[in-house]
Amino acid sequence: MVQTKEAISQEQLRCYVEEAARKNPQEGDFPLGRHCRIVGNSLAMHHLNPPKPQSPLDRLVKRFGGEYYVKVALPPNQPSPTTVPNTLALVDEYVTYKADGGAADGYLKVRARKLRFFARQHPSPLVSSEVIRVYLRQFKTDDVPTRHDQWKALKALYDFASEKYHIPNSVLEVPKPHFKRKPGKRLSCDEARTFLTGVKTDLEWAVVTCYFGLRFRGMEATEQLAEDIKSDYLFVTSGKERNEELPLLPIFRKLLLFRNGCKRNETLFGLSSSTLAYHIEQVGKRVGLKVGPRMLRNTAAALWYHYGGDKASNRLLLRHSTGDMTDHYSNEFLDELKIKDNRHNAMLNLMRELNLAPKLNYPNTSSAQLLSPGVASGRHRY
Protein backbone atom coordinates (compact mmCIF):
# COMPACT_ATOMS: atom_id res chain seq x y z
CA MET A 1 0.00 0.00 0.00
CA VAL A 2 1.31 3.42 -0.94
CA GLN A 3 0.40 6.20 1.47
CA THR A 4 -0.38 9.60 -0.05
CA LYS A 5 -1.09 12.99 1.50
CA GLU A 6 -3.81 13.72 -1.05
CA ALA A 7 -6.29 11.76 -3.08
CA ILE A 8 -4.85 10.97 -6.50
CA SER A 9 -6.52 10.49 -9.84
CA GLN A 10 -6.72 7.33 -11.90
CA GLU A 11 -4.46 8.81 -14.55
CA GLN A 12 -1.88 9.83 -11.95
CA LEU A 13 -1.90 6.36 -10.44
CA ARG A 14 -1.34 4.76 -13.85
CA CYS A 15 1.54 7.14 -14.57
CA TYR A 16 3.01 6.42 -11.13
CA VAL A 17 3.12 2.67 -11.65
CA GLU A 18 4.37 2.96 -15.24
CA GLU A 19 7.17 5.22 -14.02
CA ALA A 20 8.14 2.60 -11.44
CA ALA A 21 8.30 -0.04 -14.17
CA ARG A 22 10.48 2.20 -16.36
CA LYS A 23 12.93 2.77 -13.51
CA ASN A 24 13.25 -1.00 -12.99
CA PRO A 25 13.45 -2.50 -16.51
CA GLN A 26 15.07 -5.67 -15.19
CA GLU A 27 11.76 -6.59 -13.65
CA GLY A 28 10.11 -6.63 -17.08
CA ASP A 29 7.18 -4.69 -18.50
CA PHE A 30 3.83 -5.16 -16.89
CA PRO A 31 0.74 -4.36 -19.01
CA LEU A 32 -1.48 -2.10 -16.99
CA GLY A 33 -5.22 -1.74 -17.24
CA ARG A 34 -6.94 1.64 -17.04
CA HIS A 35 -9.78 0.41 -14.82
CA CYS A 36 -9.70 1.87 -11.32
CA ARG A 37 -12.17 1.44 -8.51
CA ILE A 38 -12.65 2.37 -4.88
CA VAL A 39 -11.78 -0.54 -2.59
CA GLY A 40 -12.75 0.35 0.95
CA ASN A 41 -11.02 3.64 1.65
CA SER A 42 -8.51 3.11 -1.15
CA LEU A 43 -8.22 3.84 -4.83
CA ALA A 44 -7.29 0.58 -6.56
CA MET A 45 -6.09 0.11 -10.12
CA HIS A 46 -6.56 -3.16 -11.96
CA HIS A 47 -3.27 -4.87 -12.82
CA LEU A 48 -3.64 -7.44 -15.60
CA ASN A 49 -0.58 -9.55 -14.83
CA PRO A 50 1.08 -10.13 -11.45
CA PRO A 51 4.60 -8.73 -11.06
CA LYS A 52 7.58 -10.92 -10.30
CA PRO A 53 8.04 -11.76 -6.61
CA GLN A 54 10.17 -9.39 -4.57
CA SER A 55 10.12 -6.76 -7.33
CA PRO A 56 9.43 -3.05 -6.57
CA LEU A 57 6.02 -3.41 -8.15
CA ASP A 58 5.25 -6.49 -6.08
CA ARG A 59 5.20 -4.30 -2.98
CA LEU A 60 2.61 -2.02 -4.64
CA VAL A 61 0.25 -4.82 -5.66
CA LYS A 62 -2.41 -6.52 -3.56
CA ARG A 63 -4.69 -9.35 -4.60
CA PHE A 64 -8.47 -9.00 -4.30
CA GLY A 65 -10.63 -12.00 -5.18
CA GLY A 66 -8.26 -13.44 -7.73
CA GLU A 67 -7.48 -10.04 -9.33
CA TYR A 68 -4.37 -7.96 -8.82
CA TYR A 69 -4.66 -4.27 -7.93
CA VAL A 70 -2.29 -1.47 -7.16
CA LYS A 71 -3.77 -0.07 -3.97
CA VAL A 72 -3.21 3.52 -2.86
CA ALA A 73 -4.68 4.68 0.45
CA LEU A 74 -6.73 7.85 0.47
CA PRO A 75 -5.97 10.32 3.26
CA PRO A 76 -8.37 10.13 6.20
CA ASN A 77 -11.19 12.65 6.59
CA GLN A 78 -10.82 13.84 3.00
CA PRO A 79 -13.28 13.35 0.14
CA SER A 80 -12.66 10.58 -2.36
CA PRO A 81 -12.37 11.44 -6.07
CA THR A 82 -16.01 10.43 -6.52
CA THR A 83 -17.13 13.52 -4.57
CA VAL A 84 -15.30 15.99 -6.83
CA PRO A 85 -17.67 17.76 -9.28
CA ASN A 86 -17.07 17.68 -13.00
CA THR A 87 -14.78 20.30 -14.51
CA LEU A 88 -17.57 22.52 -15.84
CA ALA A 89 -19.28 22.66 -12.43
CA LEU A 90 -15.90 23.37 -10.83
CA VAL A 91 -15.33 26.27 -13.24
CA ASP A 92 -18.74 27.73 -12.35
CA GLU A 93 -17.90 27.48 -8.64
CA TYR A 94 -14.56 29.19 -9.22
CA VAL A 95 -16.12 32.03 -11.24
CA THR A 96 -18.77 32.59 -8.55
CA TYR A 97 -16.06 32.61 -5.88
CA LYS A 98 -14.03 35.24 -7.78
CA ALA A 99 -17.13 37.35 -8.51
CA ASP A 100 -18.06 37.36 -4.81
CA GLY A 101 -14.50 38.50 -4.10
CA GLY A 102 -14.93 41.57 -6.34
CA ALA A 103 -13.15 40.47 -9.53
CA ALA A 104 -13.86 42.65 -12.57
CA ASP A 105 -16.56 41.46 -14.98
CA GLY A 106 -14.31 41.65 -18.04
CA TYR A 107 -11.57 39.67 -16.31
CA LEU A 108 -14.03 36.94 -15.29
CA LYS A 109 -15.53 36.64 -18.77
CA VAL A 110 -12.14 36.07 -20.34
CA ARG A 111 -11.01 33.62 -17.67
CA ALA A 112 -14.29 31.69 -17.71
CA ARG A 113 -14.06 31.33 -21.49
CA LYS A 114 -10.56 29.82 -21.21
CA LEU A 115 -11.55 27.41 -18.43
CA ARG A 116 -14.77 26.25 -20.12
CA PHE A 117 -12.77 25.43 -23.22
CA PHE A 118 -10.62 23.19 -21.03
CA ALA A 119 -13.72 21.69 -19.37
CA ARG A 120 -15.18 20.65 -22.73
CA GLN A 121 -12.03 18.68 -23.53
CA HIS A 122 -11.58 17.25 -20.02
CA PRO A 123 -14.92 16.69 -18.23
CA SER A 124 -13.14 15.34 -15.13
CA PRO A 125 -10.76 17.65 -13.25
CA LEU A 126 -8.71 14.64 -12.06
CA VAL A 127 -5.99 14.76 -14.71
CA SER A 128 -2.24 14.29 -14.61
CA SER A 129 0.41 16.87 -15.33
CA GLU A 130 1.09 15.18 -18.68
CA VAL A 131 -2.53 15.76 -19.70
CA ILE A 132 -2.10 19.44 -18.84
CA ARG A 133 1.07 19.60 -20.95
CA VAL A 134 -0.69 18.03 -23.94
CA TYR A 135 -3.60 20.45 -23.55
CA LEU A 136 -1.30 23.49 -23.49
CA ARG A 137 0.62 22.42 -26.59
CA GLN A 138 -2.33 23.32 -28.82
CA PHE A 139 -1.84 27.02 -28.08
CA LYS A 140 0.74 29.17 -29.83
CA THR A 141 3.51 31.01 -28.00
CA ASP A 142 5.35 32.86 -30.78
CA ASP A 143 3.93 36.35 -30.50
CA VAL A 144 0.99 36.16 -28.09
CA PRO A 145 0.86 34.96 -24.46
CA THR A 146 -1.93 32.46 -25.21
CA ARG A 147 -0.32 29.38 -23.66
CA HIS A 148 0.92 31.48 -20.75
CA ASP A 149 -2.60 32.83 -20.10
CA GLN A 150 -4.10 29.34 -20.30
CA TRP A 151 -1.56 28.09 -17.77
CA LYS A 152 -2.38 30.95 -15.37
CA ALA A 153 -6.10 30.25 -15.67
CA LEU A 154 -5.63 26.53 -15.00
CA LYS A 155 -3.35 27.20 -12.05
CA ALA A 156 -5.93 29.50 -10.47
CA LEU A 157 -8.66 26.89 -11.02
CA TYR A 158 -6.63 24.04 -9.52
CA ASP A 159 -5.48 26.20 -6.60
CA PHE A 160 -9.16 26.73 -5.82
CA ALA A 161 -10.06 23.05 -6.35
CA SER A 162 -7.11 21.83 -4.31
CA GLU A 163 -8.11 23.96 -1.35
CA LYS A 164 -11.81 23.11 -1.50
CA TYR A 165 -11.82 19.47 -2.60
CA HIS A 166 -8.24 18.43 -1.70
CA ILE A 167 -7.47 17.16 -5.18
CA PRO A 168 -3.87 17.28 -6.39
CA ASN A 169 -2.76 20.42 -8.19
CA SER A 170 -1.33 18.91 -11.38
CA VAL A 171 -0.55 22.33 -12.83
CA LEU A 172 2.24 22.80 -10.28
CA GLU A 173 4.17 20.05 -12.05
CA VAL A 174 3.94 21.88 -15.40
CA PRO A 175 6.56 24.62 -15.93
CA LYS A 176 5.20 28.10 -16.52
CA PRO A 177 5.21 28.69 -20.31
CA HIS A 178 7.22 31.58 -21.73
CA PHE A 179 6.48 33.62 -24.82
CA LYS A 180 8.32 36.11 -26.93
CA ARG A 181 7.16 39.55 -25.87
CA LYS A 182 6.57 42.11 -28.59
CA PRO A 183 6.09 45.82 -27.99
CA GLY A 184 2.52 47.07 -28.36
CA LYS A 185 1.61 48.48 -31.74
CA ARG A 186 1.76 52.27 -31.76
CA LEU A 187 2.01 55.24 -34.06
CA SER A 188 5.10 57.35 -34.51
CA CYS A 189 4.94 61.04 -33.73
CA ASP A 190 4.52 61.91 -37.42
CA GLU A 191 1.85 59.24 -37.89
CA ALA A 192 -0.03 60.48 -34.82
CA ARG A 193 0.12 64.02 -36.19
CA THR A 194 -1.28 62.81 -39.50
CA PHE A 195 -3.99 60.80 -37.72
CA LEU A 196 -5.32 63.88 -35.90
CA THR A 197 -5.73 65.73 -39.20
CA GLY A 198 -8.27 63.07 -40.18
CA VAL A 199 -10.64 63.75 -37.26
CA LYS A 200 -13.72 65.57 -38.56
CA THR A 201 -16.85 65.23 -36.41
CA ASP A 202 -17.60 66.03 -32.77
CA LEU A 203 -18.21 62.32 -32.10
CA GLU A 204 -14.82 61.40 -33.54
CA TRP A 205 -13.08 64.06 -31.45
CA ALA A 206 -14.77 62.68 -28.32
CA VAL A 207 -13.80 59.08 -29.11
CA VAL A 208 -10.20 60.01 -29.94
CA THR A 209 -10.03 62.03 -26.71
CA CYS A 210 -11.02 58.96 -24.71
CA TYR A 211 -8.44 56.63 -26.20
CA PHE A 212 -5.62 59.03 -27.07
CA GLY A 213 -6.01 61.99 -24.73
CA LEU A 214 -7.24 60.12 -21.63
CA ARG A 215 -5.70 56.72 -22.44
CA PHE A 216 -8.88 54.71 -21.86
CA ARG A 217 -8.90 50.95 -22.14
CA GLY A 218 -11.22 49.24 -24.61
CA MET A 219 -14.44 48.94 -22.58
CA GLU A 220 -13.96 52.04 -20.43
CA ALA A 221 -15.17 54.46 -23.10
CA THR A 222 -18.32 52.37 -23.56
CA GLU A 223 -19.11 52.40 -19.83
CA GLN A 224 -18.17 56.02 -19.09
CA LEU A 225 -21.08 57.88 -17.46
CA ALA A 226 -21.74 61.54 -18.15
CA GLU A 227 -22.27 62.19 -14.44
CA ASP A 228 -18.73 60.99 -13.70
CA ILE A 229 -17.24 63.85 -15.75
CA LYS A 230 -16.63 66.68 -13.28
CA SER A 231 -15.25 70.16 -13.81
CA ASP A 232 -11.56 69.24 -13.82
CA TYR A 233 -11.44 65.50 -13.14
CA LEU A 234 -13.41 62.37 -14.00
CA PHE A 235 -14.04 58.90 -12.63
CA VAL A 236 -13.20 55.95 -14.82
CA THR A 237 -15.29 52.97 -13.78
CA SER A 238 -14.72 49.48 -15.17
CA GLY A 239 -16.08 46.31 -13.60
CA LYS A 240 -16.47 45.86 -9.85
CA GLU A 241 -12.99 46.44 -8.52
CA ARG A 242 -11.81 49.60 -10.31
CA ASN A 243 -13.12 53.11 -9.81
CA GLU A 244 -10.23 55.41 -10.68
CA GLU A 245 -9.85 59.18 -10.70
CA LEU A 246 -8.15 61.04 -13.53
CA PRO A 247 -7.33 64.71 -14.04
CA LEU A 248 -9.37 66.30 -16.83
CA LEU A 249 -8.01 69.20 -18.88
CA PRO A 250 -10.53 71.85 -20.04
CA ILE A 251 -10.12 71.12 -23.76
CA PHE A 252 -10.72 67.41 -23.21
CA ARG A 253 -13.80 68.08 -21.10
CA LYS A 254 -15.29 70.18 -23.90
CA LEU A 255 -14.51 67.50 -26.46
CA LEU A 256 -16.10 64.77 -24.33
CA LEU A 257 -19.35 66.63 -23.64
CA PHE A 258 -20.33 66.93 -27.30
CA ARG A 259 -23.91 65.69 -26.77
CA ASN A 260 -26.05 68.61 -25.60
CA GLY A 261 -28.96 66.37 -24.63
CA CYS A 262 -26.95 63.72 -22.79
CA LYS A 263 -28.46 63.00 -19.36
CA ARG A 264 -26.15 62.68 -16.37
CA ASN A 265 -27.10 59.04 -15.67
CA GLU A 266 -26.53 57.96 -19.29
CA THR A 267 -23.34 56.61 -20.80
CA LEU A 268 -21.30 59.17 -22.67
CA PHE A 269 -21.69 57.64 -26.11
CA GLY A 270 -24.49 55.07 -25.88
CA LEU A 271 -22.52 52.95 -28.38
CA SER A 272 -20.82 49.56 -28.24
CA SER A 273 -17.05 49.16 -28.09
CA SER A 274 -17.01 47.76 -31.63
CA THR A 275 -18.84 50.87 -32.90
CA LEU A 276 -16.35 53.18 -31.18
CA ALA A 277 -13.49 51.16 -32.66
CA TYR A 278 -15.12 51.53 -36.08
CA HIS A 279 -15.03 55.34 -35.77
CA ILE A 280 -11.33 55.18 -34.89
CA GLU A 281 -10.68 52.97 -37.92
CA GLN A 282 -12.56 55.36 -40.21
CA VAL A 283 -10.43 58.29 -39.06
CA GLY A 284 -7.31 56.27 -39.81
CA LYS A 285 -8.56 55.27 -43.26
CA ARG A 286 -8.96 58.92 -44.25
CA VAL A 287 -5.25 59.48 -43.81
CA GLY A 288 -4.03 56.04 -44.90
CA LEU A 289 -3.36 54.55 -41.45
CA LYS A 290 -4.60 51.39 -39.77
CA VAL A 291 -5.45 52.44 -36.22
CA GLY A 292 -7.36 50.92 -33.31
CA PRO A 293 -8.27 52.10 -29.78
CA ARG A 294 -5.50 50.11 -28.09
CA MET A 295 -2.94 51.53 -30.50
CA LEU A 296 -3.93 55.07 -29.50
CA ARG A 297 -3.44 54.25 -25.82
CA ASN A 298 0.01 52.79 -26.56
CA THR A 299 0.87 55.83 -28.68
CA ALA A 300 -0.08 58.20 -25.87
CA ALA A 301 2.17 56.26 -23.49
CA ALA A 302 5.16 56.34 -25.86
CA LEU A 303 4.84 60.00 -26.90
CA TRP A 304 4.59 61.10 -23.27
CA TYR A 305 8.36 60.64 -23.09
CA HIS A 306 8.80 62.36 -26.47
CA TYR A 307 7.32 65.50 -24.96
CA GLY A 308 9.41 65.31 -21.78
CA GLY A 309 7.11 63.45 -19.42
CA ASP A 310 8.41 61.33 -16.53
CA LYS A 311 7.86 57.62 -15.97
CA ALA A 312 6.04 57.83 -12.64
CA SER A 313 3.34 60.20 -13.91
CA ASN A 314 2.94 58.20 -17.09
CA ARG A 315 2.28 55.06 -15.05
CA LEU A 316 -0.33 56.81 -12.96
CA LEU A 317 -2.13 58.28 -15.96
CA LEU A 318 -2.15 54.89 -17.66
CA ARG A 319 -3.50 53.37 -14.41
CA HIS A 320 -1.35 50.28 -14.58
CA SER A 321 -1.67 49.80 -10.81
CA THR A 322 -5.05 48.59 -9.57
CA GLY A 323 -7.27 50.27 -7.00
CA ASP A 324 -8.59 53.78 -6.49
CA MET A 325 -6.39 56.66 -7.54
CA THR A 326 -7.00 58.27 -4.15
CA ASP A 327 -5.24 55.31 -2.51
CA HIS A 328 -2.03 56.32 -4.27
CA TYR A 329 -1.90 60.08 -3.91
CA SER A 330 -3.73 63.06 -2.44
CA ASN A 331 -5.79 65.76 -4.13
CA GLU A 332 -2.78 68.09 -4.14
CA PHE A 333 -0.76 65.54 -6.10
CA LEU A 334 -3.64 65.18 -8.57
CA ASP A 335 -3.37 68.93 -9.25
CA GLU A 336 0.33 68.49 -9.99
CA LEU A 337 -0.50 65.59 -12.27
CA LYS A 338 -2.98 67.77 -14.12
CA ILE A 339 -0.31 70.42 -14.78
CA LYS A 340 2.01 67.75 -16.17
CA ASP A 341 -0.79 66.34 -18.31
CA ASN A 342 -1.43 69.81 -19.77
CA ARG A 343 2.29 70.13 -20.55
CA HIS A 344 3.15 66.65 -21.85
CA ASN A 345 -0.12 65.20 -23.21
CA ALA A 346 0.60 63.81 -26.69
CA MET A 347 -2.79 64.61 -28.28
CA LEU A 348 -2.87 68.14 -26.87
CA ASN A 349 0.67 68.93 -28.03
CA LEU A 350 -0.02 67.66 -31.52
CA MET A 351 -3.18 69.79 -31.69
CA ARG A 352 -1.09 72.81 -30.69
CA GLU A 353 1.50 72.04 -33.35
CA LEU A 354 -1.18 71.69 -36.01
CA ASN A 355 -3.19 74.61 -34.64
CA LEU A 356 -6.24 72.36 -34.60
CA ALA A 357 -9.10 74.00 -32.72
CA PRO A 358 -12.36 72.05 -33.21
CA LYS A 359 -15.54 74.08 -33.37
CA LEU A 360 -17.32 73.64 -30.05
CA ASN A 361 -20.85 74.85 -29.37
CA TYR A 362 -20.17 76.29 -25.94
CA PRO A 363 -20.81 79.92 -25.01
CA ASN A 364 -18.05 82.22 -23.70
CA THR A 365 -15.31 79.70 -24.50
CA SER A 366 -13.07 79.41 -27.54
CA SER A 367 -11.15 76.28 -28.53
CA ALA A 368 -8.00 78.34 -29.09
CA GLN A 369 -8.09 79.43 -25.45
CA LEU A 370 -8.50 75.85 -24.32
CA LEU A 371 -5.46 74.79 -26.36
CA SER A 372 -3.26 77.33 -24.61
CA PRO A 373 -0.54 75.70 -22.47
CA GLY A 374 -1.46 78.03 -19.62
CA VAL A 375 -4.93 76.54 -19.13
CA ALA A 376 -4.49 74.23 -16.18
CA SER A 377 -6.37 75.78 -13.32
CA GLY A 378 -6.89 74.38 -9.83
CA ARG A 379 -9.58 71.96 -8.84
CA HIS A 380 -13.21 73.04 -8.56
CA ARG A 381 -15.67 70.30 -7.72
CA TYR A 382 -19.40 70.43 -7.94
C-alpha positions in Angstrom: 0.0 0.0 0.0 1.3 3.4 -0.9 0.4 6.2 1.5 -0.4 9.6 -0.1 -1.1 13.0 1.5 -3.8 13.7 -1.0 -6.3 11.8 -3.1 -4.8 11.0 -6.5 -6.5 10.5 -9.8 -6.7 7.3 -11.9 -4.5 8.8 -14.5 -1.9 9.8 -11.9 -1.9 6.4 -10.4 -1.3 4.8 -13.8 1.5 7.1 -14.6 3.0 6.4 -11.1 3.1 2.7 -11.6 4.4 3.0 -15.2 7.2 5.2 -14.0 8.1 2.6 -11.4 8.3 0.0 -14.2 10.5 2.2 -16.4 12.9 2.8 -13.5 13.2 -1.0 -13.0 13.5 -2.5 -16.5 15.1 -5.7 -15.2 11.8 -6.6 -13.6 10.1 -6.6 -17.1 7.2 -4.7 -18.5 3.8 -5.2 -16.9 0.7 -4.4 -19.0 -1.5 -2.1 -17.0 -5.2 -1.7 -17.2 -6.9 1.6 -17.0 -9.8 0.4 -14.8 -9.7 1.9 -11.3 -12.2 1.4 -8.5 -12.7 2.4 -4.9 -11.8 -0.5 -2.6 -12.8 0.4 0.9 -11.0 3.6 1.6 -8.5 3.1 -1.1 -8.2 3.8 -4.8 -7.3 0.6 -6.6 -6.1 0.1 -10.1 -6.6 -3.2 -12.0 -3.3 -4.9 -12.8 -3.6 -7.4 -15.6 -0.6 -9.6 -14.8 1.1 -10.1 -11.5 4.6 -8.7 -11.1 7.6 -10.9 -10.3 8.0 -11.8 -6.6 10.2 -9.4 -4.6 10.1 -6.8 -7.3 9.4 -3.1 -6.6 6.0 -3.4 -8.2 5.3 -6.5 -6.1 5.2 -4.3 -3.0 2.6 -2.0 -4.6 0.2 -4.8 -5.7 -2.4 -6.5 -3.6 -4.7 -9.3 -4.6 -8.5 -9.0 -4.3 -10.6 -12.0 -5.2 -8.3 -13.4 -7.7 -7.5 -10.0 -9.3 -4.4 -8.0 -8.8 -4.7 -4.3 -7.9 -2.3 -1.5 -7.2 -3.8 -0.1 -4.0 -3.2 3.5 -2.9 -4.7 4.7 0.4 -6.7 7.8 0.5 -6.0 10.3 3.3 -8.4 10.1 6.2 -11.2 12.7 6.6 -10.8 13.8 3.0 -13.3 13.3 0.1 -12.7 10.6 -2.4 -12.4 11.4 -6.1 -16.0 10.4 -6.5 -17.1 13.5 -4.6 -15.3 16.0 -6.8 -17.7 17.8 -9.3 -17.1 17.7 -13.0 -14.8 20.3 -14.5 -17.6 22.5 -15.8 -19.3 22.7 -12.4 -15.9 23.4 -10.8 -15.3 26.3 -13.2 -18.7 27.7 -12.4 -17.9 27.5 -8.6 -14.6 29.2 -9.2 -16.1 32.0 -11.2 -18.8 32.6 -8.6 -16.1 32.6 -5.9 -14.0 35.2 -7.8 -17.1 37.4 -8.5 -18.1 37.4 -4.8 -14.5 38.5 -4.1 -14.9 41.6 -6.3 -13.1 40.5 -9.5 -13.9 42.7 -12.6 -16.6 41.5 -15.0 -14.3 41.6 -18.0 -11.6 39.7 -16.3 -14.0 36.9 -15.3 -15.5 36.6 -18.8 -12.1 36.1 -20.3 -11.0 33.6 -17.7 -14.3 31.7 -17.7 -14.1 31.3 -21.5 -10.6 29.8 -21.2 -11.5 27.4 -18.4 -14.8 26.2 -20.1 -12.8 25.4 -23.2 -10.6 23.2 -21.0 -13.7 21.7 -19.4 -15.2 20.7 -22.7 -12.0 18.7 -23.5 -11.6 17.2 -20.0 -14.9 16.7 -18.2 -13.1 15.3 -15.1 -10.8 17.7 -13.2 -8.7 14.6 -12.1 -6.0 14.8 -14.7 -2.2 14.3 -14.6 0.4 16.9 -15.3 1.1 15.2 -18.7 -2.5 15.8 -19.7 -2.1 19.4 -18.8 1.1 19.6 -21.0 -0.7 18.0 -23.9 -3.6 20.4 -23.6 -1.3 23.5 -23.5 0.6 22.4 -26.6 -2.3 23.3 -28.8 -1.8 27.0 -28.1 0.7 29.2 -29.8 3.5 31.0 -28.0 5.4 32.9 -30.8 3.9 36.4 -30.5 1.0 36.2 -28.1 0.9 35.0 -24.5 -1.9 32.5 -25.2 -0.3 29.4 -23.7 0.9 31.5 -20.8 -2.6 32.8 -20.1 -4.1 29.3 -20.3 -1.6 28.1 -17.8 -2.4 30.9 -15.4 -6.1 30.3 -15.7 -5.6 26.5 -15.0 -3.3 27.2 -12.1 -5.9 29.5 -10.5 -8.7 26.9 -11.0 -6.6 24.0 -9.5 -5.5 26.2 -6.6 -9.2 26.7 -5.8 -10.1 23.0 -6.4 -7.1 21.8 -4.3 -8.1 24.0 -1.4 -11.8 23.1 -1.5 -11.8 19.5 -2.6 -8.2 18.4 -1.7 -7.5 17.2 -5.2 -3.9 17.3 -6.4 -2.8 20.4 -8.2 -1.3 18.9 -11.4 -0.6 22.3 -12.8 2.2 22.8 -10.3 4.2 20.1 -12.1 3.9 21.9 -15.4 6.6 24.6 -15.9 5.2 28.1 -16.5 5.2 28.7 -20.3 7.2 31.6 -21.7 6.5 33.6 -24.8 8.3 36.1 -26.9 7.2 39.6 -25.9 6.6 42.1 -28.6 6.1 45.8 -28.0 2.5 47.1 -28.4 1.6 48.5 -31.7 1.8 52.3 -31.8 2.0 55.2 -34.1 5.1 57.3 -34.5 4.9 61.0 -33.7 4.5 61.9 -37.4 1.8 59.2 -37.9 0.0 60.5 -34.8 0.1 64.0 -36.2 -1.3 62.8 -39.5 -4.0 60.8 -37.7 -5.3 63.9 -35.9 -5.7 65.7 -39.2 -8.3 63.1 -40.2 -10.6 63.8 -37.3 -13.7 65.6 -38.6 -16.8 65.2 -36.4 -17.6 66.0 -32.8 -18.2 62.3 -32.1 -14.8 61.4 -33.5 -13.1 64.1 -31.4 -14.8 62.7 -28.3 -13.8 59.1 -29.1 -10.2 60.0 -29.9 -10.0 62.0 -26.7 -11.0 59.0 -24.7 -8.4 56.6 -26.2 -5.6 59.0 -27.1 -6.0 62.0 -24.7 -7.2 60.1 -21.6 -5.7 56.7 -22.4 -8.9 54.7 -21.9 -8.9 50.9 -22.1 -11.2 49.2 -24.6 -14.4 48.9 -22.6 -14.0 52.0 -20.4 -15.2 54.5 -23.1 -18.3 52.4 -23.6 -19.1 52.4 -19.8 -18.2 56.0 -19.1 -21.1 57.9 -17.5 -21.7 61.5 -18.1 -22.3 62.2 -14.4 -18.7 61.0 -13.7 -17.2 63.9 -15.7 -16.6 66.7 -13.3 -15.3 70.2 -13.8 -11.6 69.2 -13.8 -11.4 65.5 -13.1 -13.4 62.4 -14.0 -14.0 58.9 -12.6 -13.2 55.9 -14.8 -15.3 53.0 -13.8 -14.7 49.5 -15.2 -16.1 46.3 -13.6 -16.5 45.9 -9.8 -13.0 46.4 -8.5 -11.8 49.6 -10.3 -13.1 53.1 -9.8 -10.2 55.4 -10.7 -9.9 59.2 -10.7 -8.2 61.0 -13.5 -7.3 64.7 -14.0 -9.4 66.3 -16.8 -8.0 69.2 -18.9 -10.5 71.9 -20.0 -10.1 71.1 -23.8 -10.7 67.4 -23.2 -13.8 68.1 -21.1 -15.3 70.2 -23.9 -14.5 67.5 -26.5 -16.1 64.8 -24.3 -19.4 66.6 -23.6 -20.3 66.9 -27.3 -23.9 65.7 -26.8 -26.1 68.6 -25.6 -29.0 66.4 -24.6 -27.0 63.7 -22.8 -28.5 63.0 -19.4 -26.2 62.7 -16.4 -27.1 59.0 -15.7 -26.5 58.0 -19.3 -23.3 56.6 -20.8 -21.3 59.2 -22.7 -21.7 57.6 -26.1 -24.5 55.1 -25.9 -22.5 52.9 -28.4 -20.8 49.6 -28.2 -17.1 49.2 -28.1 -17.0 47.8 -31.6 -18.8 50.9 -32.9 -16.3 53.2 -31.2 -13.5 51.2 -32.7 -15.1 51.5 -36.1 -15.0 55.3 -35.8 -11.3 55.2 -34.9 -10.7 53.0 -37.9 -12.6 55.4 -40.2 -10.4 58.3 -39.1 -7.3 56.3 -39.8 -8.6 55.3 -43.3 -9.0 58.9 -44.3 -5.2 59.5 -43.8 -4.0 56.0 -44.9 -3.4 54.5 -41.4 -4.6 51.4 -39.8 -5.4 52.4 -36.2 -7.4 50.9 -33.3 -8.3 52.1 -29.8 -5.5 50.1 -28.1 -2.9 51.5 -30.5 -3.9 55.1 -29.5 -3.4 54.3 -25.8 0.0 52.8 -26.6 0.9 55.8 -28.7 -0.1 58.2 -25.9 2.2 56.3 -23.5 5.2 56.3 -25.9 4.8 60.0 -26.9 4.6 61.1 -23.3 8.4 60.6 -23.1 8.8 62.4 -26.5 7.3 65.5 -25.0 9.4 65.3 -21.8 7.1 63.4 -19.4 8.4 61.3 -16.5 7.9 57.6 -16.0 6.0 57.8 -12.6 3.3 60.2 -13.9 2.9 58.2 -17.1 2.3 55.1 -15.1 -0.3 56.8 -13.0 -2.1 58.3 -16.0 -2.1 54.9 -17.7 -3.5 53.4 -14.4 -1.3 50.3 -14.6 -1.7 49.8 -10.8 -5.0 48.6 -9.6 -7.3 50.3 -7.0 -8.6 53.8 -6.5 -6.4 56.7 -7.5 -7.0 58.3 -4.1 -5.2 55.3 -2.5 -2.0 56.3 -4.3 -1.9 60.1 -3.9 -3.7 63.1 -2.4 -5.8 65.8 -4.1 -2.8 68.1 -4.1 -0.8 65.5 -6.1 -3.6 65.2 -8.6 -3.4 68.9 -9.2 0.3 68.5 -10.0 -0.5 65.6 -12.3 -3.0 67.8 -14.1 -0.3 70.4 -14.8 2.0 67.7 -16.2 -0.8 66.3 -18.3 -1.4 69.8 -19.8 2.3 70.1 -20.6 3.1 66.6 -21.8 -0.1 65.2 -23.2 0.6 63.8 -26.7 -2.8 64.6 -28.3 -2.9 68.1 -26.9 0.7 68.9 -28.0 0.0 67.7 -31.5 -3.2 69.8 -31.7 -1.1 72.8 -30.7 1.5 72.0 -33.4 -1.2 71.7 -36.0 -3.2 74.6 -34.6 -6.2 72.4 -34.6 -9.1 74.0 -32.7 -12.4 72.0 -33.2 -15.5 74.1 -33.4 -17.3 73.6 -30.0 -20.9 74.8 -29.4 -20.2 76.3 -25.9 -20.8 79.9 -25.0 -18.1 82.2 -23.7 -15.3 79.7 -24.5 -13.1 79.4 -27.5 -11.1 76.3 -28.5 -8.0 78.3 -29.1 -8.1 79.4 -25.5 -8.5 75.8 -24.3 -5.5 74.8 -26.4 -3.3 77.3 -24.6 -0.5 75.7 -22.5 -1.5 78.0 -19.6 -4.9 76.5 -19.1 -4.5 74.2 -16.2 -6.4 75.8 -13.3 -6.9 74.4 -9.8 -9.6 72.0 -8.8 -13.2 73.0 -8.6 -15.7 70.3 -7.7 -19.4 70.4 -7.9 
